[in-house]
Amino acid sequence: MTDKRKTNSHHVTFNKETNKWEGKRVGAKRASVVGETKDEVVKKTREISKNQGTELKIHNKDGKISQSDSHGKDPYPPKDKK
């Protein structure tokens, strides 16, 4: 059984082999977006993530997640109602 929280996300990462930034959905064989700069790839991947209602995880060159955005229905919404 597949965990939808893990497969229902897009990641922006740096590919050291090609020296380019990539935007890719988890489980996909190829990147949806490839570019020279992180900003351009984040912008295009964010649009795709919003259209598909997925999580967006943005990584630094070292692989650590620097930012995370939710564009779908949050399975764990905040409990406090302000």
DSSP file (Angstrom, degrees, kcal/mol; ACC not computed):
  #  RESIDUE AA STRUCTURE BP1 BP2  ACC     N-H-->O    O-->H-N    N-H-->O    O-->H-N    TCO  KAPPA ALPHA  PHI   PSI    X-CA   Y-CA   Z-CA
    1    1 A M              0   0    0      0, 0.0     2,-0.3     0, 0.0     0, 0.0   0.000 360.0 360.0 360.0 133.1    0.0    0.0    0.0
    2    2 A T        -     0   0    0      1,-0.0     2,-0.8     2,-0.0     3,-0.1  -0.689 360.0-127.6 -91.4 137.9    1.4    3.4   -1.0
    3    3 A D    >>  -     0   0    0     -2,-0.3     4,-1.5     1,-0.2     3,-1.3  -0.755  15.5-156.7 -83.8 109.8    1.4    6.3    1.4
    4    4 A K  H 3> S+     0   0    0     -2,-0.8     4,-1.9     1,-0.3    -1,-0.2   0.777  88.8  64.6 -61.5 -27.2   -0.3    9.2   -0.5
    5    5 A R  H 34 S+     0   0    0      1,-0.2    -1,-0.3     2,-0.2    50,-0.1   0.846 107.2  42.4 -65.3 -31.0    1.4   11.8    1.7
    6    6 A K  H <4 S+     0   0    0     -3,-1.3     3,-0.3     1,-0.1    -2,-0.2   0.853 120.1  39.6 -83.6 -35.9    4.7   10.7    0.3
    7    7 A T  H  < S+     0   0    0     -4,-1.5     2,-0.9     1,-0.2    -2,-0.2   0.646 100.5  74.9 -88.8 -15.1    3.8   10.3   -3.4
    8    8 A N  S  < S+     0   0    0     -4,-1.9    47,-1.9    -5,-0.2     2,-0.3  -0.320  85.1  84.8 -95.0  52.5    1.5   13.4   -3.5
    9    9 A S  E     -a   55   0A   0     -2,-0.9    17,-2.6    -3,-0.3     2,-0.4  -0.987  62.5-139.0-149.4 158.5    4.4   15.9   -3.6
   10   10 A H  E     -aB  56  25A   0     45,-2.9    47,-2.8    -2,-0.3     2,-0.4  -0.912  18.1-157.7-115.3 145.7    6.8   17.7   -5.8
   11   11 A H  E     -aB  57  24A   0     13,-2.9    13,-2.5    -2,-0.4     2,-0.6  -0.982   9.9-151.9-126.9 136.7   10.4   18.3   -5.0
   12   12 A V  E     +aB  58  23A   0     45,-2.5    47,-2.5    -2,-0.4     2,-0.3  -0.944  34.4 161.5-104.2 118.8   12.9   20.9   -6.3
   13   13 A T  E     - B   0  22A   0      9,-2.5     9,-3.1    -2,-0.6     2,-0.5  -0.881  40.8-111.9-135.3 163.8   16.4   19.6   -6.1
   14   14 A F  E     - B   0  21A   0     46,-0.4     2,-0.8    -2,-0.3     7,-0.2  -0.876  23.7-147.0 -99.9 126.9   19.8   20.2   -7.6
   15   15 A N  E  >> - B   0  20A   0      5,-3.1     4,-1.8    -2,-0.5     5,-1.1  -0.839   7.3-166.2 -95.0 110.5   21.2   17.5   -9.9
   16   16 A K  T  45S+     0   0    0     -2,-0.8    -1,-0.2     1,-0.2     5,-0.0   0.779  84.9  58.1 -68.9 -26.8   24.9   17.3   -9.5
   17   17 A E  T  45S+     0   0    0      1,-0.2    -1,-0.2     3,-0.1    -2,-0.0   0.903 120.4  25.7 -70.2 -41.9   25.4   15.2  -12.7
   18   18 A T  T  45S-     0   0    0      2,-0.2    -2,-0.2    -3,-0.1    -1,-0.2   0.591  99.1-131.3 -96.7 -12.8   23.7   17.7  -15.0
   19   19 A N  T  <5 +     0   0    0     -4,-1.8     2,-0.3     1,-0.3    -3,-0.2   0.850  69.3 114.2  63.0  36.0   24.5   20.8  -12.9
   20   20 A K  E   < -B   15   0A   0     -5,-1.1    -5,-3.1    17,-0.0     2,-0.3  -0.912  69.7-110.6-133.6 159.6   20.9   21.9  -13.2
   21   21 A W  E     -BC  14  35A   0     14,-2.7    14,-2.3    -2,-0.3     2,-0.4  -0.684  34.7-162.3 -87.8 144.4   17.9   22.4  -10.9
   22   22 A E  E     -BC  13  34A   0     -9,-3.1    -9,-2.5    -2,-0.3     2,-0.5  -0.983  17.1-155.8-132.8 141.5   14.9   20.0  -11.3
   23   23 A G  E     +BC  12  33A   0     10,-3.0     9,-2.1    -2,-0.4    10,-2.0  -0.977  31.2 166.6-112.1 121.7   11.3   20.0  -10.3
   24   24 A K  E     -B   11   0A   0    -13,-2.5   -13,-2.9    -2,-0.5     2,-0.3  -0.994  35.8-125.7-143.5 140.0   10.0   16.4  -10.1
   25   25 A R  E >   -B   10   0A   0     -2,-0.4     3,-2.2     5,-0.4   -15,-0.2  -0.639  46.6 -96.5 -80.6 142.2    6.9   14.6   -8.7
   26   26 A V  T 3  S+     0   0    0    -17,-2.6   -17,-0.1    -2,-0.3     3,-0.1  -0.365 111.9  20.3 -59.3 130.8    7.7   11.8   -6.2
   27   27 A G  T 3  S+     0   0    0      1,-0.3    -1,-0.3    -2,-0.1     2,-0.2   0.241  93.5 127.2  93.8 -12.8    7.7    8.5   -8.1
   28   28 A A    <   -     0   0    0     -3,-2.2    -1,-0.3     1,-0.1     3,-0.0  -0.488  54.6-146.5 -77.9 148.3    8.2   10.1  -11.6
   29   29 A K  S    S+     0   0    0     -2,-0.2     2,-0.3    -3,-0.1    -1,-0.1   0.830  82.0  37.2 -81.6 -33.5   11.0    8.8  -13.8
   30   30 A R  S    S-     0   0    0     -5,-0.0    -5,-0.4     1,-0.0     2,-0.2  -0.851  89.4-103.9-120.3 155.7   11.7   12.2  -15.4
   31   31 A A        -     0   0    0     -2,-0.3    -7,-0.2     1,-0.1     3,-0.1  -0.501  16.1-149.5 -73.5 142.7   11.7   15.8  -14.1
   32   32 A S  S    S+     0   0    0     -9,-2.1     2,-0.4     1,-0.2    -8,-0.2   0.823  86.3  27.6 -77.3 -34.4    8.7   18.0  -15.0
   33   33 A V  E     +C   23   0A   0    -10,-2.0   -10,-3.0     2,-0.0     2,-0.4  -0.995  64.7 179.8-133.9 133.8   10.9   21.1  -15.0
   34   34 A V  E     +C   22   0A   0     -2,-0.4     2,-0.3   -12,-0.2   -12,-0.2  -1.000  18.1 151.7-132.9 135.8   14.6   21.5  -15.6
   35   35 A G  E     -C   21   0A   0    -14,-2.3   -14,-2.7    -2,-0.4    -2,-0.0  -0.981  52.0-115.5-158.4 168.8   16.4   24.9  -15.5
   36   36 A E  S    S+     0   0    0     -2,-0.3     2,-0.3   -16,-0.2    -1,-0.1   0.830  97.1  49.1 -76.4 -35.0   19.6   26.7  -14.8
   37   37 A T  S  > S-     0   0    0      1,-0.1     4,-1.6   -16,-0.1     5,-0.2  -0.838  72.1-136.1-114.8 148.3   18.4   28.7  -11.8
   38   38 A K  H  > S+     0   0    0     -2,-0.3     4,-2.8     1,-0.2     5,-0.2   0.898 104.2  57.8 -61.7 -41.8   16.6   27.6   -8.7
   39   39 A D  H  > S+     0   0    0      1,-0.2     4,-2.3     2,-0.2    -1,-0.2   0.905 106.5  46.6 -59.2 -44.7   14.2   30.5   -8.9
   40   40 A E  H  > S+     0   0    0      1,-0.2     4,-1.9     2,-0.2    -1,-0.2   0.892 114.8  46.9 -67.3 -38.4   12.9   29.7  -12.3
   41   41 A V  H  X S+     0   0    0     -4,-1.6     4,-2.7     2,-0.2     5,-0.2   0.903 112.0  50.4 -70.3 -40.5   12.4   26.0  -11.5
   42   42 A V  H  X S+     0   0    0     -4,-2.8     4,-2.6     2,-0.2    -2,-0.2   0.927 110.0  51.1 -61.2 -44.8   10.7   26.8   -8.2
   43   43 A K  H  X S+     0   0    0     -4,-2.3     4,-1.5    -5,-0.2    -2,-0.2   0.932 115.3  40.5 -60.0 -48.3    8.3   29.2   -9.9
   44   44 A K  H  X S+     0   0    0     -4,-1.9     4,-1.8     1,-0.2    -1,-0.2   0.892 116.5  49.1 -70.1 -40.0    7.3   26.6  -12.6
   45   45 A T  H  X S+     0   0    0     -4,-2.7     4,-2.7     1,-0.2    -2,-0.2   0.861 107.1  56.3 -68.8 -34.7    7.1   23.7  -10.2
   46   46 A R  H  X S+     0   0    0     -4,-2.6     4,-2.5    -5,-0.2    -1,-0.2   0.898 105.8  51.5 -62.2 -40.7    4.9   25.8   -7.8
   47   47 A E  H  X S+     0   0    0     -4,-1.5     4,-2.3     2,-0.2    -2,-0.2   0.929 111.9  46.1 -61.0 -45.3    2.4   26.3  -10.6
   48   48 A I  H  X S+     0   0    0     -4,-1.8     4,-2.2     1,-0.2    -2,-0.2   0.921 112.1  51.3 -62.8 -44.4    2.3   22.6  -11.3
   49   49 A S  H  X>S+     0   0    0     -4,-2.7     5,-2.1     1,-0.2     4,-1.1   0.895 110.2  48.8 -61.3 -41.9    2.0   21.8   -7.6
   50   50 A K  H  <5S+     0   0    0     -4,-2.5     3,-0.3     1,-0.2    -1,-0.2   0.922 111.7  49.4 -63.8 -43.7   -0.9   24.3   -7.2
   51   51 A N  H  <5S+     0   0    0     -4,-2.3    -2,-0.2     1,-0.2    -1,-0.2   0.857 118.6  38.6 -63.5 -36.1   -2.7   22.8  -10.2
   52   52 A Q  H  <5S-     0   0    0     -4,-2.2    -1,-0.2    -5,-0.2    -2,-0.2   0.507 106.9-124.2 -95.1  -5.6   -2.3   19.3   -8.9
   53   53 A G  T  <5 +     0   0    0     -4,-1.1    20,-0.3    -3,-0.3     2,-0.2   0.911  60.6 141.8  66.0  44.5   -3.0   20.1   -5.3
   54   54 A T      < -     0   0    0     -5,-2.1    17,-1.3    17,-0.2   -45,-0.2  -0.622  56.4 -96.0-111.9 170.6    0.3   18.6   -4.0
   55   55 A E  E     -aD   9  70A   0    -47,-1.9   -45,-2.9    15,-0.2     2,-0.5  -0.561  33.7-146.0 -77.4 149.8    2.9   19.5   -1.4
   56   56 A L  E     -aD  10  69A   0     13,-3.3    13,-2.8   -47,-0.2     2,-0.5  -0.982  12.9-171.6-123.0 121.5    6.0   21.4   -2.6
   57   57 A K  E     -aD  11  68A   0    -47,-2.8   -45,-2.5    -2,-0.5     2,-0.5  -0.958   6.1-161.6-113.5 122.1    9.4   20.7   -1.0
   58   58 A I  E     -aD  12  67A   0      9,-3.0     8,-3.2    -2,-0.5     9,-1.7  -0.916  10.5-161.6-108.9 123.1   12.2   23.0   -2.0
   59   59 A H  E     - D   0  65A   0    -47,-2.5     6,-0.2    -2,-0.5     2,-0.1  -0.682  13.7-127.7-103.9 154.1   15.8   21.8   -1.3
   60   60 A N    >   -     0   0    0      4,-2.8     3,-1.7    -2,-0.3   -46,-0.4  -0.342  44.0 -92.1 -82.0 175.8   19.1   23.5   -1.0
   61   61 A K  T 3  S+     0   0    0      1,-0.3   -47,-0.1     2,-0.1   -45,-0.1   0.807 127.7  58.8 -60.8 -29.2   22.1   22.3   -3.1
   62   62 A D  T 3  S-     0   0    0      2,-0.1    -1,-0.3     1,-0.1     3,-0.1   0.493 120.1-108.9 -80.7  -1.9   23.1   20.2   -0.1
   63   63 A G  S <  S+     0   0    0     -3,-1.7     2,-0.2     1,-0.3    -2,-0.1   0.264  74.8 132.4  97.0 -11.4   19.8   18.3   -0.3
   64   64 A K        -     0   0    0      1,-0.1    -4,-2.8    -5,-0.1     2,-0.4  -0.496  65.0-108.6 -75.3 143.1   18.2   19.7    2.9
   65   65 A I  E     +D   59   0A   0     -6,-0.2    -6,-0.3    -2,-0.2     3,-0.1  -0.582  37.6 175.6 -72.6 123.9   14.7   21.0    2.7
   66   66 A S  E     +     0   0A   0     -8,-3.2     2,-0.3    -2,-0.4    -7,-0.2   0.681  65.4  12.2-100.8 -23.6   14.7   24.8    2.9
   67   67 A Q  E     -D   58   0A   0     -9,-1.7    -9,-3.0     2,-0.0     2,-0.4  -0.994  57.8-165.4-154.9 148.7   11.0   25.4    2.3
   68   68 A S  E     -D   57   0A   0     -2,-0.3     2,-0.4   -11,-0.2   -11,-0.2  -0.995   6.8-175.3-140.8 132.3    7.8   23.5    2.2
   69   69 A D  E     -D   56   0A   0    -13,-2.8   -13,-3.3    -2,-0.4     2,-0.5  -0.975  15.6-145.0-128.2 142.4    4.4   24.6    0.8
   70   70 A S  E     +D   55   0A   0     -2,-0.4   -15,-0.2   -15,-0.2     4,-0.1  -0.928  23.0 166.5-108.0 124.2    1.0   22.8    0.9
   71   71 A H        +     0   0    0    -17,-1.3     2,-0.2    -2,-0.5   -17,-0.2   0.292  60.2  61.0-115.6   7.2   -1.2   23.3   -2.1
   72   72 A G  S    S-     0   0    0    -19,-0.1     2,-0.5     1,-0.1   -18,-0.1  -0.479 104.2 -57.2-118.6-169.8   -3.7   20.5   -1.4
   73   73 A K        -     0   0    0    -20,-0.3    -2,-0.1    -2,-0.2    -1,-0.1  -0.630  58.5-125.2 -73.2 122.4   -6.1   19.6    1.2
   74   74 A D        -     0   0    0     -2,-0.5    -1,-0.1     1,-0.2    -4,-0.0  -0.569  15.2-159.7 -73.7 117.5   -4.2   19.3    4.4
   75   75 A P  S    S+     0   0    0      0, 0.0    -1,-0.2     0, 0.0    -2,-0.0   0.697  91.9  39.6 -71.2 -15.8   -4.7   15.8    6.0
   76   76 A Y  S    S-     0   0    0     -3,-0.0     3,-0.1     0, 0.0    -2,-0.0  -0.589  82.8-176.6-129.7  70.1   -3.6   17.2    9.3
   77   77 A P        -     0   0    0      0, 0.0    -4,-0.0     0, 0.0     0, 0.0  -0.252  40.2 -85.0 -67.3 157.2   -5.1   20.7    9.6
   78   78 A P        -     0   0    0      0, 0.0    -4,-0.0     0, 0.0     0, 0.0  -0.314  31.0-146.2 -61.3 144.3   -4.3   22.9   12.7
   79   79 A K  S    S+     0   0    0     -3,-0.1     2,-0.4     2,-0.0     0, 0.0   0.766  73.8  87.9 -84.7 -26.3   -6.5   22.2   15.7
   80   80 A D        -     0   0    0      1,-0.0     2,-0.7     2,-0.0     0, 0.0  -0.609  64.6-155.8 -78.9 129.8   -6.6   25.7   17.0
   81   81 A K              0   0    0     -2,-0.4    -2,-0.0     1,-0.1    -1,-0.0  -0.910 360.0 360.0-106.8 110.1   -9.4   27.8   15.5
   82   82 A K              0   0    0     -2,-0.7    -1,-0.1     0, 0.0    -2,-0.0   0.413 360.0 360.0-103.8 360.0   -8.6   31.5   15.7
